[in-house]
Amino acid sequence: MFPKFSTHSSFLKHLVYKASILQYRINVTQRANIHYLRELPYNPEKGLAPLFSPTALKILYEEYQARLIIRLNSLTTATIFEEASIIDIIERTSKEPSQSVVFNYASQAFNNDFFLQALLEDPKDTNYRSLQRIEKTFGSMKQFQDLFKDHAMGIFGSGWTWLVQSEYTRLHIINSYNAGTALDTTRTQEYEPNYETSSFFTSRTQNFKREISDSHSTQKKRILAPSAIPSAPPPNLGHFTPLLVLNVWEHAYLTDYGVNGKEKYIDNFWKCVDWDMVDRRGGEYY
């Protein structure tokens, strides 16, 4: 039934009101879609051999990543986060228990996209700067991959294994757990599981002091070049620049590798890493 209007003027006011409501809904919908499923640098329908079959990649990308994005948009619509970037959302919610659900979806969506975007079908072996840095830091590519595997295998349950850049322009391998991310080191992922039980903040402060001491010793190999030694710890101690990540959630590998196939999954990961992307993420650090 149509509403009755006493005058032509009231009818026009009603139309203006309805139009404003419609425009509001359109604006909200547009803002709610600020986060979207990013296109991959390979065809997900074909899979990504030898790492993922088409079925496994469809689950990880078209189903799981899409669901994360849809849920994140739903959670942030008509809130203070509706126009914020995903990184801003992570930073603003990481220390707020009341926003833990928003953090979890934002962090998980960022992590999974960061993982998928650095993969490539049949990547070329080229003398990338990141590979040179890895060999310089860890001794060799094999030593790096072995240590990376130790971290990934050490995750009992779900999580992420990262190659990150510290403020001291050094490379580190760290784990984050569940929806934890390398963008935030204040949650459970601040612990370095395979070395000591103290927080990573504390261990990195100790490493800083050790590096300064070693750099002035003629008996030990210098870890940092003299020009790279900071006069004091930088103010943002505890922050990382993520360069590469491996998804160690069970749903990432169970489809193709089964319950006992985690190690093979990690080995196949290296056959699909886009080192050019890792170089670009390192930016000025290289």
N, C-alpha and C positions, 0 to 999 in steps of 0.2 A: 504494500500500500504506500502510495506517495504522500509525503507530508503536505499539509495545507499551508498556504502563505496568504497573509492578509493583504500584502502589497507587493508590487513588482520589486521594490527595493529590498524587501526581506528575502525574496527569492534569489536576488543577485548576491546578497550577503551569504546565503546558504551555499551557493555555488562556489564562492570564494573560499568559504570554510572547508568545503569538501576538497577543493583543489589544493589547499594548504596541507590538509591531512595526507593526500596522495603524494605531494611533493616531499613531505617529511618521510613517508615510508620509502620513497625512492632513494632519498639521501641516506637513510639508515642502511638500506640494502647495499648501496654503493660503498659506504664506509665499512660495512660488515664483510665486504669482499676485498679488503685491502691486502689480505694475504691470499696467495693463490698457489696452485700446483705448478711449479716451474718445469719447463721442458728440459728433458735430459739431453746430453750431447751424444746419445745413441738411441736406437729404436728399442723401447722396452718390450715391444711385442715379439722381438726376436731373441730376447734374453741377452745375456752378456757372458759368452763363453770365455774361459772355463768357470767363471765365478758363479753365474746364475743361469738357471734354465728360464724359459719364458714364463712358466708357471710361478716360479719363486719370485721373479722380478715383478710380476703383476701383483702378487700379494704385497710386496714391500713398497711398491710405488703407487700403483693405481688404486689399491685398496687401503693400505695402512697410512701412507703419507697423505693421501686425499682425505681420509677420515680425520687425521690430525689437524689439517688446515680448516676443514669445515667446522670442527669443534672449537678451534681457536677463534675463528671468526664469530661463532655463536657466543662464546664467553666474553668477548671484548666489545660486542655491539652495545652502543648506548652506555659505555663506561668511560672512565678516564683513559683507557688504553685503546679506544677504538681507532684512533688515527696514529698510534705509535708504531714504530718499526718493530720487528720481532726481536731485535737485539735490545732495543729500549725496554720492551716488555720484560725480557729476561732480567735485565739489570734492576728494574724497578720492583720486581716481584720476588727476587731471589731471597731476600731477607725478611719477607712478610709472610708469616705462617697462614694468615687469612687468605692469601693469594696463591696458595700452593698449587691449586688446580690449574690456574692460569699459567703459572710458571711451568708446570709439568708439560702442558700441551705446547707451549711456546718453545721450551727447551728441546723437547723431543722432536718437534717439527724442524727446528734449526739443525739439530744433530743429524737427523736422517737425510735431510737435503744436502748438508755439507758432505756427508759420506757419498751419496749417489752422484753428486756433481763432479767429484774428483776421480771418477772411473771412466775408462775408455776401452773400446774394443780394439785389441791388438795395438797397444801403445808402442811408439817407436823408442828404441834405445838411443838416447841422445845424451850428450854431456851436459846435463842440466846442473844449474848451480846448487840446487837442493841436494843432489846426489853427492856433490863435492863436499858440502857442509856435513852431510851424514857421515861420510868416510872420515872426515877430519875429527868429528866429535866422538864417534863410536868405534873408530879403528878400521872398520870395513863395513860393507853393505851386509855381509853375512852376520857379523856381530850385532849390527843394528836390528836385523830381522829376527834374530834369535831372542834378543832382549824384548823386542816388541811382542813376539809370540809368548814369551814368559808372562808378560803383563796381561795379554788377552786370555791366555789359558788360566791365569790366576783369578779371573772374574768368575765367582761361583754364583751363577744366576744371570742377571741381565746387566748390561752396561756398555761402555764405549772405551776404546783404547786410542789415545791421541798422540800425535807428534806435534809438539808445540814449541813456540819461540818465547823465551823469557825476556825480561827487560834488559838483561845483560847480553842480549843477542846470542844466547846459547840455546841449543836444542835440548829438549827433554821428552821423555816418554812418560805419560801419566794415564791413569784410569779415572773414569767417572762412572758412577753407579746408577742404575735405573734411569731416571730422566735427568741426571746430573750432566753438566756440560763444562767444557774447558773455559767457557766465558765466565764462569763463577766458581771460585775456589773456596768459598766459605761454607759449603755444605759437606756432605759425607765424602765427596771426592777429593777433599783436601789432603787425605791421607795417602801416603806412598806405600802401597801394601807390601811390596816385595823387599823393602829395605828396613824400615823402622816404624814404630808405632806413633812417633811424634808427628804433629801436623806438618803438612808440606811447607807451610809458611815458616815454621821453625827450622826444618831441615834445609830450606833454601837460604835462610839467614846464616846458618852454619856453613853451608857451601860457599856463600859469599865471603865469609871470613877466611875460609880455607883457601879460596882462590887468591885472595889478596896475599896471604902468607906464602903460598906456593909461587906466586909471581916474583917474589923477592928472594927465593931460594935458588942457589946454584946447584943444589943437589937433586932437585925435582924438575920434571918437565913442566913448563909453563902451560897453564890451562887457558889463560887469557893473554893476549898481546898487551904490552904495557900501555899502549894508547887506548885500549878498550877497557881498562880497569877504571870503574867509576870511583870518585873520591868518597862517595857515600851511597848507601842503598837508595835507589830511586823511590819517590814517594808512593808509587802505585805498586809496591811490592806485593806479590801474590796474584798478579794478573798475567794472563798468557795471550799470545796470538796463536790461535789454532791454525795448523797447516794441513793436517791430514787426520782422518779418523776412520776407525773400523767399527762397524756396527756389530756388537757382540750379544745382541738380544737373540734369544733362541729362535724367534720366528724368522730371523734373517737367514739361518742356515739349516734348520730342521728339514725343510721341504726337500732340499737337494742332498744333504749330507747325513741326515739322520741324527740320532742321539749321540753317537760316538764319532761324528765326523767333523767336530769343531776344528781340529788341527789341520785337516785337509782344506777346510774353508779358509783358514788363515793363510795357508801356503798359496792358494789360488788367488787370494786378494792381491798379492804382489804382481801377478800377471796382468792386472787390469788397472793399475794405478796410473793416473795421468800426471806425470811429474811436471809437465808444463804448468798445470793448474797449481801445483804445490809451489812452484817458483813464483807465480803471480800472487799467490796469497802471502808469500814472504815479503814481497814488495821491497821497501827500502832496507830491510834487514839484510838483504843479500847484496 
